[in-house]
Amino acid sequence: MNRFARTAVALAAGTTLALAAPLAASAHVTLDGNTAAAGSFTLLTFKVPNESATESTTKVEVTLPSDTPFAYVSYVPVAGWTTELTRTTLDTPVEAEGGTVTEAVTTVTWTADDGVGITDGQLVLFPLSVGPVPDTGSIVLPVAQTYTDGTVVAWDQTEDGAEHPAPVLFVNDAPAADHHAGGAEDDDDATVTATESPAAGDDVLARGLGIGGLVLGAIGLVVGLTARRKPSAE
């Protein structure tokens, strides 16, 4: 992937989206782009809205599986947020490209810097690059959302019609059309398409550009700055 493509994806992934109208109370934490092929590397983009009219979201914690772990996990920095990766020693090591993996990231925590948070009418995208995707049916990815008053909302329910459904990554299982954890039908005004694989440069760029005018403006700024520099070899 060229530098422009990487920049476009990073800008798209880390953008705070201010909605034209307040989010409905039923807005869920969702996984944007909720399918992946077994053995691939994929970008998990968690869409986190703020459901409170008076409090801001200041911490987001995602739990990754330890029984079917991702051997490699990395993140795109989100402006105004500090990211912490927690690793766990695996009961059963897994084989991955480069050798045997004995520990894996099982928790990713984003904490808002002072004066920063997700306020009413906003959502923030929190992206993780993970892989290889385990050869399993589906992977539940619980999220804990903490507000400024100390309230913690656990998005960890898996039953149909749950009030706080957990995001789910579908691998061999087919996602249900009305499965809220997929995020395809929630937050229509702020739908953002996630990239599928860090290796698919053209597809990543196309999807990044598809986010909309807000991100296109940011990309235009990058292009302008790049034009002022001398070309360099990739």
N, CA and C of each residue as an Amber inpcrd file, in Angstrom:
protein
   702
   0.8480000  -1.1930000   0.0000000   0.0000000   0.0000000   0.0000000
   0.8810000   1.2390000   0.0000000   0.5690000   2.2350000  -0.8450000
   1.3950000   3.4320000  -0.8690000   1.0880000   4.3350000   0.3180000
   1.9330000   5.3760000   0.4880000   1.7960000   6.2310000   1.6650000
   0.4630000   6.9690000   1.6650000  -0.0050000   7.3750000   0.4850000
  -1.2860000   8.0850000   0.4090000  -2.4260000   7.1970000   0.8860000
  -2.4080000   5.9160000   0.4760000  -3.4540000   4.9960000   0.9090000
  -3.4250000   4.8000000   2.4100000  -2.2220000   4.6360000   2.9690000
  -2.1170000   4.4480000   4.4080000  -2.6230000   5.6760000   5.1480000
  -2.2920000   6.8600000   4.6330000  -2.7350000   8.0910000   5.2820000
  -4.2460000   8.2180000   5.2270000  -4.8300000   7.8890000   4.0780000
  -6.2810000   7.9870000   3.9350000  -6.9910000   7.0860000   4.9210000
  -6.4980000   5.8530000   5.0750000  -7.1280000   4.9150000   5.9910000
  -6.9820000   5.3860000   7.4240000  -5.7970000   5.8810000   7.7860000
  -5.5770000   6.3570000   9.1540000  -6.4990000   7.5190000   9.4770000
  -6.6530000   8.4520000   8.5370000  -7.5440000   9.5840000   8.7610000
  -8.9800000   9.1160000   8.8970000  -9.3640000   8.1820000   8.0270000
 -10.7320000   7.6870000   8.0770000 -11.0060000   6.9850000   9.3880000
 -10.0510000   6.1690000   9.8530000 -10.2730000   5.3570000  11.0420000
 -10.3200000   6.1870000  12.3010000  -9.5640000   7.2680000  12.3690000
  -9.4600000   8.0220000  13.6010000 -10.3780000   9.2110000  13.6880000
 -11.3100000   9.3580000  12.7780000 -12.1470000  10.5500000  12.7170000
 -13.2940000  10.4860000  13.7000000 -13.5540000  11.5980000  14.3650000
 -14.7550000  11.7470000  15.1760000 -15.8500000  12.2930000  14.2850000
 -16.9950000  11.6280000  14.2710000 -18.0940000  12.0420000  13.4240000
 -19.1540000  12.7430000  14.2570000 -19.4280000  14.0150000  13.9340000
 -20.5040000  14.7450000  14.5990000 -21.7570000  14.6000000  13.7570000
 -22.8040000  14.0540000  14.3320000 -24.0110000  13.7790000  13.5740000
 -24.8640000  15.0330000  13.4390000 -25.6300000  15.1020000  12.3410000
 -26.5010000  16.2500000  12.1150000 -27.6260000  16.2870000  13.1310000
 -28.0550000  15.1170000  13.5930000 -29.0980000  15.0350000  14.6160000
 -28.5920000  14.1500000  15.7360000 -29.0900000  14.3260000  16.9700000
 -28.6470000  13.4860000  18.0840000 -28.9030000  12.0220000  17.7920000
 -27.9960000  11.1580000  18.2730000 -28.1700000   9.7290000  18.0950000
 -29.3990000   9.2610000  18.8600000 -30.1030000   8.3370000  18.2900000
 -31.2470000   7.7700000  18.9870000 -30.7640000   6.9790000  20.1920000
 -31.6420000   6.8340000  21.1780000 -31.2590000   6.1360000  22.4000000
 -30.9280000   4.6790000  22.1280000 -31.3710000   4.1450000  20.9800000
 -31.1190000   2.7510000  20.6540000 -29.8030000   2.5500000  19.9180000
 -29.0300000   3.6070000  19.7320000 -27.7570000   3.4760000  19.0300000
 -26.8540000   2.5320000  19.7940000 -26.2420000   1.5830000  19.0750000
 -25.4240000   0.5640000  19.7100000 -23.9540000   0.7440000  19.3570000
 -23.0900000   0.1790000  20.2080000 -21.6950000  -0.0050000  19.8330000
 -21.6760000  -1.1550000  18.8390000 -21.0980000  -0.9370000  17.6770000
 -21.1310000  -1.9480000  16.6260000 -19.7600000  -2.1340000  15.9940000
 -19.6540000  -3.2170000  15.2400000 -18.4450000  -3.5170000  14.4840000
 -18.7360000  -3.2310000  13.0290000 -18.0290000  -2.2820000  12.4440000
 -18.2890000  -1.8850000  11.0710000 -17.4710000  -2.7570000  10.1240000
 -18.1440000  -3.5300000   9.3000000 -17.4680000  -4.5360000   8.4980000
 -17.3200000  -5.7700000   9.3570000 -18.3770000  -6.5900000   9.4420000
 -18.4230000  -7.6430000  10.4500000 -18.1850000  -9.0400000   9.9130000
 -17.5450000  -9.1490000   8.7450000 -17.1880000 -10.4540000   8.2010000
 -15.7100000 -10.4670000   7.8260000 -15.1070000 -11.6510000   7.9050000
 -13.6990000 -11.8070000   7.5370000 -13.4440000 -13.2590000   7.1790000
 -12.4680000 -13.4830000   6.3200000 -12.1070000 -14.8360000   5.9090000
 -11.1140000 -15.4300000   6.8930000 -11.2820000 -16.7060000   7.1840000
 -10.3550000 -17.4010000   8.0690000  -8.9420000 -17.3270000   7.5010000
  -7.9810000 -17.0390000   8.3640000  -6.5880000 -16.9680000   7.9450000
  -6.1490000 -15.6080000   7.4490000  -7.0940000 -14.6790000   7.2840000
  -6.7560000 -13.3540000   6.7600000  -6.4100000 -12.3940000   7.8910000
  -5.8590000 -11.2450000   7.5040000  -5.7270000 -10.1130000   8.4150000
  -6.8520000  -9.1420000   8.0710000  -7.4650000  -8.5750000   9.0760000
  -8.6120000  -7.7090000   8.8310000  -8.5760000  -6.5060000   9.7560000
  -9.2970000  -5.4630000   9.3830000  -9.3870000  -4.2640000  10.2050000
 -10.7290000  -4.2690000  10.9210000 -10.6890000  -4.3800000  12.2480000
 -11.8940000  -4.2860000  13.0620000 -12.1020000  -2.8220000  13.4350000
 -13.2040000  -2.2480000  13.0240000 -13.4870000  -0.8520000  13.3460000
 -14.7150000  -0.7930000  14.2490000 -14.4870000  -0.4520000  15.5010000
 -15.5720000  -0.3560000  16.4710000 -16.1640000   1.0480000  16.4140000
 -17.4670000   1.1220000  16.1620000 -18.1790000   2.3970000  16.1100000
 -18.8280000   2.6270000  17.4670000 -18.3650000   3.6480000  18.1730000
 -18.8470000   3.8910000  19.5370000 -19.5820000   5.2300000  19.5920000
 -20.9110000   5.2030000  19.6960000 -21.6820000   6.4380000  19.8460000
 -21.8250000   6.7830000  21.3270000 -22.3210000   7.9610000  21.5950000
 -22.6000000   8.3730000  22.9710000 -24.1070000   8.4200000  23.1620000
 -24.6190000   7.6240000  24.0950000 -26.0640000   7.5380000  24.3000000
 -26.5840000   8.5050000  25.3560000 -25.6790000   9.1500000  26.0910000
 -26.0990000  10.0360000  27.1750000 -26.1790000  11.4860000  26.7000000
 -27.2240000  12.1790000  27.1410000 -27.3800000  13.5890000  26.7870000
 -26.5850000  14.4970000  27.7110000 -26.1050000  13.9420000  28.8390000
 -25.4150000  14.7760000  29.8330000 -23.9830000  14.3490000  30.1230000
 -23.6400000  13.0760000  29.8590000 -22.3110000  12.5650000  30.1790000
 -21.5580000  12.2010000  28.9000000 -20.2330000  12.2390000  28.9830000
 -19.3820000  11.8800000  27.8430000 -18.7580000  10.5050000  28.0640000
 -18.4600000   9.8270000  26.9710000 -17.7320000   8.5630000  27.0460000
 -16.2440000   8.8590000  27.1390000 -15.5800000   8.2870000  28.1500000
 -14.1580000   8.5690000  28.3620000 -13.2840000   7.3280000  28.3170000
 -13.8920000   6.1470000  28.2550000 -13.0840000   4.9280000  28.1350000
 -13.8540000   3.8700000  27.3700000 -13.1410000   3.1710000  26.4970000
 -13.7090000   2.0760000  25.7160000 -12.7630000   0.8890000  25.8360000
 -13.2930000  -0.2490000  26.2460000 -12.4620000  -1.4460000  26.4290000
 -13.0430000  -2.6020000  25.6270000 -12.2370000  -3.1600000  24.7460000
 -12.6480000  -4.2820000  23.9090000 -11.9520000  -5.5440000  24.3990000
 -12.7180000  -6.6150000  24.5550000 -12.1580000  -7.9080000  24.9510000
 -12.0090000  -8.7910000  23.7210000 -10.7960000  -9.2570000  23.4850000
 -10.5070000 -10.1590000  22.3680000 -10.4440000 -11.5910000  22.8890000
 -10.7000000 -12.5800000  22.0330000 -10.7710000 -13.9660000  22.5110000
  -9.4100000 -14.5110000  22.9300000  -9.4240000 -15.3440000  23.9700000
  -8.2040000 -16.0310000  24.3990000  -8.2230000 -17.4960000  23.9910000
  -9.4320000 -18.0410000  23.7180000  -9.5190000 -19.4390000  23.2910000
  -9.2240000 -19.5870000  21.8020000  -9.6040000 -18.5880000  21.0130000
  -9.2540000 -18.5410000  19.5820000  -8.5840000 -17.1910000  19.3330000
  -7.3530000 -17.0190000  19.7880000  -6.7400000 -15.6800000  19.8140000
  -6.2850000 -15.1950000  18.4440000  -6.1620000 -13.8750000  18.3480000
  -5.4850000 -13.2630000  17.2140000  -3.9930000 -13.2140000  17.5610000
  -3.1660000 -13.8050000  16.7250000  -1.7330000 -13.8430000  17.0150000
  -1.1040000 -12.4590000  16.9500000  -1.6370000 -11.6090000  16.0880000
  -1.0800000 -10.2670000  15.9180000  -2.2000000  -9.2280000  16.0330000
  -1.9500000  -8.2130000  16.8410000  -2.9050000  -7.1200000  17.0340000
  -2.1350000  -5.8080000  17.0180000  -2.5940000  -4.8590000  16.2230000
  -2.0050000  -3.5180000  16.2290000  -3.1400000  -2.5090000  16.0990000
  -2.8480000  -1.2490000  16.4020000  -3.9020000  -0.2440000  16.3950000
  -3.4600000   1.0040000  15.6540000  -4.4400000   1.7330000  15.1380000
  -4.2080000   3.0520000  14.5560000  -4.4650000   4.0710000  15.6590000
  -3.5030000   4.9380000  15.9810000  -3.7300000   5.9200000  17.0440000
  -4.9640000   6.7800000  16.7580000  -5.7550000   7.0120000  17.7860000
  -6.9320000   7.8770000  17.6940000  -6.6110000   9.1690000  18.4280000
  -6.7230000  10.2930000  17.7430000  -6.3630000  11.5850000  18.3270000
  -7.1420000  11.8430000  19.6110000  -6.4160000  12.1970000  20.6720000
  -7.0500000  12.5140000  21.9420000  -7.3050000  11.3230000  22.8370000
  -6.8780000  10.1410000  22.3950000  -7.1000000   8.9180000  23.1640000
  -5.7870000   8.1640000  23.3320000  -5.5860000   7.5910000  24.5180000
  -4.4190000   6.7550000  24.8010000  -4.8340000   5.2930000  24.7090000
  -4.0420000   4.5060000  23.9910000  -4.3750000   3.0990000  23.7640000
  -3.4550000   2.1960000  24.5700000  -4.0340000   1.2030000  25.2240000
  -3.2650000   0.2310000  26.0040000  -3.6330000  -1.1790000  25.5680000
  -2.6290000  -1.9830000  25.2490000  -2.8300000  -3.3790000  24.8820000
  -2.4340000  -4.2610000  26.0610000  -3.3310000  -5.1480000  26.4790000
  -3.0500000  -6.0840000  27.5710000  -2.8690000  -7.4760000  26.9920000
  -1.7230000  -8.0830000  27.2930000  -1.4030000  -9.4070000  26.7670000
  -1.5990000 -10.4780000  27.8290000  -1.9950000 -11.6680000  27.3670000
  -2.2360000 -12.7990000  28.2560000  -1.4720000 -14.0070000  27.7400000
  -0.8800000 -14.7670000  28.6710000  -0.2180000 -16.0130000  28.2890000
  -1.2830000 -17.0330000  27.9120000  -1.1290000 -17.6460000  26.7630000
  -2.1310000 -18.5730000  26.2480000  -2.0030000 -19.9410000  26.9020000
  -3.1400000 -20.5570000  27.2190000  -3.1270000 -21.9240000  27.7420000
  -2.5990000 -22.8840000  26.6870000  -2.9730000 -22.6180000  25.4370000
  -2.5130000 -23.4440000  24.3210000  -1.8680000 -22.5430000  23.2830000
  -0.5480000 -22.6260000  23.0950000   0.1240000 -21.7910000  22.0850000
  -0.4540000 -22.0490000  20.7010000  -0.3850000 -21.0370000  19.8490000
  -0.8760000 -21.1740000  18.4810000   0.2710000 -20.9520000  17.5080000
   0.1930000 -21.6370000  16.3790000   1.1980000 -21.4810000  15.3390000
   0.7810000 -20.3570000  14.4010000   1.7120000 -19.4810000  14.1030000
   1.4460000 -18.3700000  13.1960000   2.6890000 -18.1270000  12.3670000
   2.5310000 -17.3070000  11.3330000   3.6710000 -16.9630000  10.5020000
   4.7600000 -16.3470000  11.3710000   5.9320000 -16.9190000  11.3280000
   7.0280000 -16.4110000  12.1420000   7.3240000 -17.2610000  13.3590000
   6.4560000 -18.2510000  13.6630000   6.7400000 -19.1330000  14.7840000
   5.5530000 -19.3590000  15.6900000   5.8420000 -19.8930000  16.8650000
   4.8090000 -20.2130000  17.8450000   4.5040000 -18.9940000  18.7120000
   3.2240000 -18.7180000  18.8840000   2.7940000 -17.5800000  19.6900000
   2.3120000 -18.0990000  21.0410000   2.9390000 -17.6360000  22.1230000
   2.6000000 -18.1030000  23.4660000   1.7670000 -17.1000000  24.2540000
   1.6840000 -15.8740000  23.7930000   0.8290000 -14.8850000  24.4320000
   0.1710000 -14.0260000  23.3620000  -0.9720000 -13.4650000  23.7050000
  -1.7260000 -12.6740000  22.7290000  -2.4240000 -11.5220000  23.4340000
  -2.7560000 -10.5060000  22.6560000  -3.5120000  -9.3730000  23.1860000
  -4.9530000  -9.8250000  23.4170000  -5.4280000  -9.6690000  24.6460000
  -6.7950000 -10.0680000  24.9770000  -7.6740000  -8.8900000  25.3880000
  -7.0700000  -7.7440000  25.6460000  -7.8480000  -6.5520000  25.9780000
  -7.1940000  -5.3310000  25.3470000  -8.0090000  -4.4860000  24.7290000
  -7.5380000  -3.2070000  24.1980000  -8.3790000  -2.1140000  24.8490000
  -7.6920000  -1.1480000  25.4670000  -8.3850000  -0.0770000  26.1810000
  -7.9960000   1.2780000  25.6140000  -9.0000000   2.0610000  25.2500000
  -8.7850000   3.4470000  24.8210000  -9.2840000   4.3600000  25.9330000
  -8.4360000   5.2590000  26.4090000  -8.8080000   6.1970000  27.4630000
  -8.6690000   7.6210000  26.9410000  -9.7180000   8.4110000  27.1090000
  -9.7100000   9.7840000  26.6020000  -8.7490000  10.6500000  27.4010000
  -8.0140000  11.5120000  26.7040000  -7.1600000  12.4830000  27.3740000
  -8.0360000  13.5200000  28.0800000  -7.4310000  14.2920000  28.9780000
  -8.1800000  15.3260000  29.6930000  -8.8650000  16.2720000  28.7040000
 -10.1260000  16.5260000  28.9440000 -10.8730000  17.4370000  28.0870000
 -11.3900000  16.8080000  26.8130000 -11.1450000  15.5020000  26.6430000
 -11.5740000  14.8010000  25.4280000 -12.5900000  13.7300000  25.8170000
 -13.4880000  13.4290000  24.9250000 -14.4650000  12.3710000  25.1460000
 -15.4600000  12.3560000  24.0090000 -16.3360000  11.3700000  24.0230000
 -17.3950000  11.2830000  23.0240000 -18.6260000  11.9330000  23.6370000
 -19.0740000  13.0240000  23.0670000 -20.1970000  13.7700000  23.6270000
 -21.4960000  13.4300000  22.9040000 -22.5870000  14.0070000  23.3870000
 -23.8960000  13.7700000  22.7910000 -23.8830000  14.1560000  21.3140000
 -24.3580000  13.2550000  20.4530000 -24.3970000  13.5300000  19.0230000
 -23.1250000  13.1910000  18.2900000 -22.1800000  12.5120000  18.9450000
 -20.9280000  12.1250000  18.2990000 -20.7350000  10.6170000  18.3750000
 -19.8860000  10.1120000  17.4970000 -19.3510000   8.7670000  17.6520000
 -17.8880000   8.8040000  17.2480000 -17.1180000   7.8580000  17.7730000
 -15.7010000   7.7480000  17.4370000 -15.4330000   6.3430000  16.9170000
 -14.5600000   6.2480000  15.9270000 -14.1510000   4.9660000  15.3660000
 -12.8480000   4.5240000  16.0170000 -12.8300000   3.2930000  16.5170000
 -11.6380000   2.7310000  17.1500000 -11.2010000   1.5080000  16.3390000
 -10.1280000   1.6310000  15.5430000  -9.7190000   0.5500000  14.6450000
  -8.6000000  -0.3220000  15.2160000  -8.6960000  -1.6170000  14.9220000
  -7.6600000  -2.5820000  15.2700000  -7.3710000  -3.4440000  14.0500000
  -6.1000000  -3.6420000  13.7560000  -5.7050000  -4.5920000  12.7200000
  -5.3570000  -5.8970000  13.4220000  -6.0310000  -6.9800000  13.0390000
  -5.8390000  -8.2640000  13.7140000  -5.6610000  -9.3810000  12.6980000
  -5.0560000 -10.4700000  13.1600000  -4.9120000 -11.6360000  12.3130000
  -3.8860000 -12.6110000  12.8630000  -3.7830000 -13.7520000  12.2490000
  -4.7430000 -14.2950000  11.2870000  -6.0940000 -14.5510000  11.9640000
  -7.1640000 -14.3840000  11.2040000  -8.5000000 -14.6210000  11.7440000
  -8.6710000 -16.1160000  11.9940000  -9.0550000 -16.5170000  13.2120000
  -9.2240000 -17.9410000  13.5150000 -10.2780000 -18.5930000  12.6220000
 -10.0730000 -19.8670000  12.3340000 -11.0060000 -20.6290000  11.5100000
 -12.1310000 -21.1420000  12.4080000 -13.0890000 -20.2790000  12.6580000
 -14.1930000 -20.5940000  13.5640000 -15.4760000 -20.0340000  12.9870000
 -16.5910000 -20.2620000  13.6860000 -17.8590000 -19.7740000  13.1640000
 -17.9940000 -18.2730000  13.2610000 -17.9410000 -17.7650000  14.4870000
 -18.0260000 -16.3300000  14.7240000 -17.2870000 -16.0040000  16.0090000
 -16.9230000 -14.7350000  16.1730000 -16.1410000 -14.3050000  17.3310000
 -16.8690000 -13.1490000  17.9970000 -17.2560000 -13.3460000  19.2510000
 -17.9170000 -12.2970000  20.0250000 -16.8510000 -11.3760000  20.6120000
 -17.0600000 -10.0750000  20.4760000 -16.0760000  -9.0770000  20.9030000
 -16.7430000  -8.0900000  21.8680000 -16.8600000  -8.4560000  23.1410000
 -17.5330000  -7.5880000  24.1120000 -16.8300000  -6.2430000  24.2690000
 -17.6250000  -5.2110000  24.5060000 -17.1010000  -3.8570000  24.6890000
 -17.6820000  -3.2730000  25.9750000 -16.8210000  -2.6470000  26.7880000
 -17.2670000  -1.9170000  27.9760000 -17.0840000  -0.4270000  27.7090000
 -18.1610000   0.3410000  27.8640000 -18.1610000   1.7810000  27.5840000
 -18.3560000   2.5350000  28.8940000 -17.3680000   3.3710000  29.2590000
 -17.4110000   4.0910000  30.5300000 -17.7050000   5.5710000  30.3070000
 -18.6260000   6.1100000  31.1210000 -19.0160000   7.5170000  31.0360000
 -18.3690000   8.3350000  32.1600000 -18.4360000   9.6430000  32.0340000
 -17.7860000  10.5350000  32.9930000 -18.3500000  10.4020000  34.4020000
 -19.5830000   9.9460000  34.5610000 -20.1580000   9.7790000  35.8970000
 -19.8520000   8.4130000  36.4970000 -19.0130000   7.6230000  35.8090000
 -18.6360000   6.3100000  36.3110000 -19.5020000   5.1750000  35.8160000
 -20.5850000   5.4770000  35.1310000 -21.4520000   4.4330000  34.5830000
 -20.7090000   3.6180000  33.5320000 -20.8130000   2.2900000  33.6300000
 -20.2000000   1.4000000  32.6470000 -21.3050000   0.6100000  31.9520000
 -21.3790000   0.7270000  30.6470000 -22.3420000  -0.0330000  29.8590000
 -21.5990000  -1.1870000  29.2020000 -22.0280000  -2.4140000  29.5130000
 -21.3830000  -3.6070000  28.9680000 -22.1380000  -4.0710000  27.7290000
 -21.4790000  -3.9510000  26.5870000 -22.0450000  -4.4360000  25.3270000
 -21.5530000  -5.8690000  25.1460000 -22.2420000  -6.8170000  25.8080000
 -21.7480000  -8.1900000  25.8610000 -22.8460000  -9.2370000  25.7060000
 -24.0440000  -8.8210000  25.3430000 -25.1530000  -9.7600000  25.2310000
 -25.1920000 -10.3780000  23.8320000 -25.5430000 -11.6660000  23.7790000
 -25.5060000 -12.3850000  22.4990000 -26.8750000 -12.8720000  22.0270000
 -27.8900000 -12.7530000  22.8710000 -29.2070000 -13.2360000  22.4620000
 -29.8600000 -12.2580000  21.4890000 -30.7570000 -12.7780000  20.6600000
 -31.4630000 -11.9410000  19.6960000 -32.2960000 -10.8870000  20.4230000
 -32.2890000  -9.6720000  19.9040000 -33.0750000  -8.6060000  20.4880000
 -32.5240000  -8.0600000  21.7830000 -31.2540000  -8.3310000  22.0720000
 -30.6520000  -7.8780000  23.3290000 -30.5900000  -6.3560000  23.3890000
 -30.6740000  -5.8170000  24.6030000 -30.6080000  -4.3710000  24.7780000
 -29.2010000  -3.8440000  24.5370000 -28.1950000  -4.6380000  24.9200000
 -26.7970000  -4.2350000  24.7540000 -26.0290000  -5.3630000  24.0530000
 -26.2740000  -5.5430000  22.7500000 -25.6390000  -6.6470000  22.0220000
 -24.1410000  -6.4470000  21.8570000 -23.4040000  -7.5460000  21.9270000
 -21.9620000  -7.5000000  21.7070000 -21.6700000  -7.4600000  20.2120000
 -20.6590000  -6.7120000  19.7970000 -20.2190000  -6.7960000  18.3990000
 -19.7560000  -8.2210000  18.0880000 -20.0070000  -8.6720000  16.8790000
 -19.6380000 -10.0280000  16.4710000 -18.9370000  -9.9780000  15.1190000
 -17.8190000 -10.7070000  15.0190000 -17.1350000 -10.8850000  13.7370000
 -17.5210000 -12.2560000  13.2030000 -18.1320000 -12.2850000  12.0260000
 -18.5660000 -13.5390000  11.4300000 -17.4810000 -14.0590000  10.4860000
 -17.0860000 -15.3090000  10.7110000 -16.0270000 -15.9180000   9.9000000
 -16.6510000 -16.9640000   8.9780000 -16.9990000 -18.1310000   9.5220000
 -17.6660000 -19.1470000   8.7170000 -19.1850000 -19.0630000   8.8320000
 -19.6690000 -18.5230000   9.9300000 -21.1130000 -18.3230000  10.0780000
 -21.5630000 -17.1430000   9.2210000 -22.7790000 -17.2480000   8.6970000
 -23.3430000 -16.1340000   7.9300000 -24.0340000 -15.1770000   8.8870000
 -23.7620000 -13.8730000   8.7900000 -24.4250000 -12.9140000   9.6790000
 -25.9130000 -12.8380000   9.3880000 -26.7140000 -12.8050000  10.4560000
 -28.1550000 -12.6490000  10.2910000 -28.4520000 -11.2430000   9.7980000
 -29.4810000 -11.1180000   8.9810000 -29.8070000  -9.8190000   8.3870000
 -30.1480000  -8.7860000   9.4360000 -30.7330000  -9.2350000  10.5560000
 -31.1410000  -8.2860000  11.5940000 -30.2470000  -8.3690000  12.8170000
 -29.0300000  -8.8960000  12.6670000 -28.1230000  -9.0480000  13.7960000
 -27.5100000  -7.7000000  14.1400000 -27.9380000  -7.1090000  15.2630000
 -27.4890000  -5.7640000  15.6330000 -25.9970000  -5.6960000  15.8520000
 -25.3780000  -6.8210000  16.2750000 -23.9550000  -6.7730000  16.5720000
 -23.1260000  -6.4970000  15.3450000 -23.7010000  -6.7110000  14.1500000
 -22.9370000  -6.4490000  12.9430000 -22.8150000  -4.9810000  12.6160000
 -23.7720000  -4.1870000  13.0430000 -23.6900000  -2.7490000  12.8330000
 -24.1800000  -2.2780000  11.4880000 -24.7030000  -3.1660000  10.6480000
 -25.0860000  -2.7520000   9.3050000 -26.3310000  -1.8850000   9.3010000
 -27.2170000  -2.0530000  10.3340000 -28.4740000  -1.3330000  10.3040000
 -28.5600000  -0.2530000  11.3680000 -27.5620000  -0.1430000  12.2490000
 -27.5830000   0.8680000  13.2930000 -26.8860000   2.1230000  12.8180000
 -27.2790000   3.2560000  13.3760000 -26.5950000   4.5160000  13.1330000
 -26.4750000   4.8210000  11.6450000 -27.6030000   4.7690000  10.9200000
 -27.5660000   4.9490000   9.4760000 -26.9220000   6.2670000   9.0700000
 -27.1200000   7.3240000   9.8630000 -26.5830000   8.6330000   9.5090000
 -25.0720000   8.6940000   9.6260000 -24.4750000   7.6860000  10.2840000
 -23.0300000   7.7330000  10.4990000 -22.3580000   6.4630000  10.0320000
 -22.9500000   5.7900000   9.0410000 -22.3820000   4.5440000   8.5680000
 -21.0220000   4.7790000   7.9310000 -20.0380000   3.9810000   8.3480000
 -18.6820000   4.0820000   7.8330000 -18.2420000   2.6930000   7.4340000
 -17.6880000   2.5270000   6.2450000 -17.2750000   1.2180000   5.7760000
 -15.8440000   0.9360000   6.1700000 -15.6340000  -0.1810000   6.8480000
 -14.2900000  -0.5440000   7.2910000 -13.5370000  -1.2370000   6.1760000
 -12.1980000  -1.2090000   6.2520000 -11.3840000  -1.9370000   5.3050000
 -11.3300000  -3.3930000   5.7080000 -10.9460000  -4.2570000   4.7700000
 -10.9500000  -5.6780000   5.0450000  -9.5770000  -6.2290000   5.3560000
  -8.5650000  -5.8400000   4.6010000  -7.2520000  -6.4250000   4.8050000
  -6.1800000  -5.3840000   4.5920000  -5.1860000  -5.2930000   5.5150000
  -4.1170000  -4.3210000   5.3320000  -3.3410000  -4.5270000   4.0500000
  -3.4130000  -5.7440000   3.4650000  -2.6400000  -6.0170000   2.2610000
  -3.3480000  -5.5640000   0.9940000  -4.6560000  -5.3190000   1.0770000
  -5.4150000  -4.9770000  -0.1270000  -5.4130000  -3.4710000  -0.3130000
  -4.3610000  -2.9430000  -0.9110000  -4.1530000  -1.5040000  -0.9910000
  -5.2500000  -0.7580000  -1.7030000  -5.6190000  -1.2100000  -2.8980000
  -6.6260000  -0.4830000  -3.6640000  -7.9690000  -0.5070000  -2.9570000
  -8.3370000  -1.6840000  -2.3970000  -9.6240000  -1.7960000  -1.7330000
  -9.6500000  -0.9490000  -0.4750000  -8.5630000  -0.9310000   0.2530000
  -8.4750000  -0.1280000   1.4680000  -8.6700000   1.3410000   1.1470000
  -8.0010000   1.8250000   0.0890000  -8.1180000   3.2290000  -0.2860000
  -9.5420000   3.5680000  -0.6930000 -10.1400000   2.6960000  -1.5250000
 -11.4920000   2.9690000  -2.0000000 -12.4710000   3.0390000  -0.8440000
 -12.3540000   2.1270000   0.1050000 -13.2640000   2.1210000   1.2390000
 -13.0160000   3.3160000   2.1420000 -11.7310000   3.6830000   2.3070000
 -11.4110000   4.8500000   3.1400000 -12.0180000   6.1130000   2.5630000
 -11.9190000   6.2590000   1.2380000 -12.4710000   7.4510000   0.5920000
 -13.9850000   7.4700000   0.6520000 -14.5840000   6.2840000   0.7570000
 -16.0340000   6.2080000   0.7760000 -16.6660000   6.7250000   2.0420000
 -15.9070000   7.1080000   3.0390000 -16.4720000   7.5780000   4.3090000
 -17.2670000   8.8470000   4.1300000 -16.8480000   9.7570000   3.2390000
 -17.6660000  10.9440000   3.0300000 -16.8870000  12.2250000   3.0250000
 -17.6260000  13.3110000   2.9530000 -17.0160000  14.6290000   2.7900000
 -16.0600000  15.0030000   3.8890000 -16.3420000  14.6040000   5.1350000
 -15.4650000  14.9710000   6.2450000 -14.0740000  14.4170000   6.0460000
 -13.9860000  13.1450000   5.6960000 -12.6840000  12.5250000   5.5030000
 -12.0410000  13.0020000   4.2120000 -12.8540000  13.2290000   3.1680000
 -12.2910000  13.7280000   1.9160000 -11.5990000  15.0670000   2.1310000
 -12.1750000  15.9060000   2.9710000 -11.5260000  17.1780000   3.2650000
 -10.1870000  16.9740000   3.9240000 -10.1050000  16.0140000   4.8470000
  -8.8350000  15.7320000   5.5110000  -7.8130000  15.1910000   4.5300000
  -8.2820000  14.3290000   3.6150000  -7.3670000  13.7760000   2.6180000
  -6.8480000  14.8770000   1.7000000  -7.7320000  15.8390000   1.3640000
  -7.2920000  16.9610000   0.5320000  -6.1740000  17.7290000   1.1880000
  -6.2470000  17.8700000   2.5040000  -5.1810000  18.5540000   3.2250000
  -3.8790000  17.7820000   3.1050000  -3.9750000  16.4480000   3.2190000
  -2.7750000  15.6220000   3.0940000  -2.1550000  15.7700000   1.7130000
  -3.0310000  15.7690000   0.6890000  -2.5280000  15.9130000  -0.6820000
  -1.8140000  17.2460000  -0.8470000  -2.3970000  18.3060000  -0.2830000
  -1.7690000  19.6220000  -0.4000000  -0.4140000  19.6700000   0.2540000
  -0.3060000  19.0580000   1.4180000   0.9810000  19.0440000   2.1130000
   2.0060000  18.2060000   1.3620000   1.5200000  17.0820000   0.7910000
   2.4290000  16.2000000   0.0620000   2.9930000  16.8940000  -1.1690000
   2.1660000  17.7130000  -1.8150000   2.5980000  18.3910000  -3.0410000
   3.7420000  19.3610000  -2.7860000   3.8910000  19.7750000  -1.5560000
   4.9530000  20.7310000  -1.2320000   6.2930000  20.0410000  -1.0100000
   6.2560000  18.6890000  -0.9520000   7.4870000  17.9420000  -0.7220000
   8.0360000  17.3840000  -2.0350000   9.3160000  17.0920000  -2.0370000
   9.9000000  16.4340000  -3.1980000   9.4820000  14.9770000  -3.2010000
   9.2720000  14.3920000  -4.3920000   8.9200000  12.9700000  -4.4490000
  10.0610000  12.1380000  -3.8830000   9.6990000  11.0400000  -3.2310000
  10.7060000  10.1100000  -2.7020000  10.2990000   8.7060000  -3.0520000
  11.2440000   7.8100000  -3.0920000  10.9690000   6.4240000  -3.4490000
  10.1730000   5.7670000  -2.3530000   9.2540000   4.8800000  -2.6950000
   8.4520000   4.1560000  -1.7180000   9.3550000   3.1800000  -0.9790000
